[in-house]
Amino acid sequence: MLRELTTLPIVGIMEAGILFGSQVGGNVGVVTTDKRWEPLLEHEIEGELGLKRQCSAGVISSGLSVLELETLPKEEVYEALCRAARRMVHEREADAILLGCAGMVGLDKVIQEAVGPDVTVLDPVVCAAEVCISLARMKLRTAKKGRYEAADPPKLST
């Protein structure tokens, strides 16, 4: 809907992260928060984004809620996320891991250390910011013919 409302590029963190991950790895996986996000993210990756092939390792939960990322002691949060990331590497053979929640921003370095240098860990917020910067530098805008053509453009007051 946002793409219908503006010509400014709109970038999703999941999509940007998977696309970056597929450039640096052949088997991208997502580590997310609690278990209920696994089917929701799998559905988005496969159906909405059409990126199942690029994200072939799927989604694994850390068992933490989003709020626990901020409320639990850091060591407990780090251990849960690192355990999930190691599972992603060992069970699903992921060679690139995408953090599956904006609340994990900045935790890529902790997880990188846990999985080692042969696996790439990506922060999706950083990936999306880099895509936005590139689109702005290229002066690209959202197309208004076809999919993102606004049926009834809103009138914006100034």
Phi, psi and omega in degrees: 000320179300323180294335176284333186273343185214159173266353177291141179297135176249125185236127176273141183292324181294312181299313180299316181296318179294317180296318176296315180301322181288345177275339183244356180212161180257352182216085184276138175227157182246131173254120184242189182276246188280166189303327183295340179282338182305303181292328180294315179289321177302317179297316180296316182297315184281310187275300186289314183269336182066036185243025181300319180297322180283338182242056189290342179278351176076207187233135175232137180272148174271346182087356179270148170277164179300318181295327179294338175303329182258335188263332179282159174302141183308319182299321180292318178296312181301316182297316180296316180292318181292322177299315179296319180295318178295323175299318180300320181288313186281319183275324185251358179058036178292139174248356173218131182239129178255131174290129189262028180201135178297336178291350179267006183308133179088354181268002181298325182291321178297315181289323177302316180298324182289325183266346177091171188286347182276355178243140179260131179249130184241136173267117185294333179292318177296317179301313181295321178298318179295322177296315179301316180299315180297316180297321179293316178300323181278355181058038179273147181231161178289129179296143180249008174254130178094228190306319186255019175288125180287127180296317179218089185304133179289151176266119181264130178272151179246000000 
